Amino acid sequence: MHGHRGLTGRRGPGYGERFLFSVALAVVSLLWITQDMATWATATCAAGAAAGAVGVCYFGWRFLRSRGDAS
């Protein structure tokens, strides 16, 4: 019973997983921005798409560099 660490022993998401989350954020934000919404909602979707694009670039670069170091 005491040997079971639960979720505390789990590693955090890697660069590949963060890259995929960023892609998902950008895609969903761009899909929602096509809807007719209030100005604040459109601005939130634009910010989400921008943050997703930055995340794709950053985590994609880090993922590729981590894969290059491993080989």
C-alpha positions as CSV (number, residue, x, y, z in Angstrom):
1,M,0.0,0.0,0.0
2,H,2.8,2.4,0.9
3,G,4.6,1.6,-2.3
4,H,1.8,3.0,-4.4
5,R,2.7,6.6,-5.3
6,G,-0.5,7.4,-7.2
7,L,-0.3,10.4,-9.5
8,T,2.8,11.8,-7.7
9,G,5.1,9.4,-9.4
10,R,3.9,10.3,-12.9
11,R,6.1,12.3,-15.1
12,G,4.8,15.6,-16.6
13,P,3.9,16.0,-20.2
14,G,6.8,15.9,-22.6
15,Y,7.5,18.3,-25.5
16,G,5.7,16.1,-27.9
17,E,2.5,16.1,-25.9
18,R,2.7,19.8,-25.3
19,F,3.2,20.3,-29.1
20,L,0.0,18.3,-29.7
21,F,-1.9,20.3,-27.1
22,S,-0.8,23.5,-28.8
23,V,-1.9,22.3,-32.2
24,A,-5.3,21.4,-30.7
25,L,-5.6,24.8,-29.0
26,A,-4.8,26.6,-32.3
27,V,-7.1,24.5,-34.4
28,V,-10.1,24.8,-32.0
29,S,-9.5,28.5,-31.6
30,L,-9.4,29.0,-35.3
31,L,-12.6,26.9,-35.7
32,W,-14.5,28.9,-33.1
33,I,-13.3,32.2,-34.5
34,T,-15.4,31.5,-37.7
35,Q,-18.6,31.7,-35.6
36,D,-20.6,34.8,-35.2
37,M,-19.9,35.8,-31.6
38,A,-19.5,38.8,-29.4
39,T,-16.3,40.9,-29.7
40,W,-14.8,39.7,-26.5
41,A,-15.3,36.1,-27.5
42,T,-13.7,36.7,-30.9
43,A,-10.8,38.4,-29.2
44,T,-10.4,35.4,-26.8
45,C,-10.4,33.0,-29.8
46,A,-7.7,35.1,-31.5
47,A,-5.6,35.1,-28.4
48,G,-6.0,31.3,-28.1
49,A,-5.0,30.9,-31.7
50,A,-1.9,33.1,-31.2
51,A,-0.9,31.3,-28.0
52,G,-1.4,27.9,-29.8
53,A,0.8,29.1,-32.7
54,V,3.5,30.2,-30.3
55,G,3.2,26.9,-28.5
56,V,3.5,24.9,-31.7
57,C,6.6,26.7,-32.7
58,Y,8.3,26.6,-29.2
59,F,7.4,23.0,-28.2
60,G,7.9,21.7,-31.8
61,W,11.4,23.2,-31.8
62,R,12.1,21.8,-28.3
63,F,10.7,18.4,-29.3
64,L,12.9,18.2,-32.4
65,R,16.0,19.3,-30.5
66,S,15.3,16.7,-27.8
67,R,15.0,14.0,-30.4
68,G,18.2,15.2,-32.0
69,D,20.1,14.9,-28.7
70,A,18.8,11.4,-28.1
71,S,20.2,9.8,-31.3
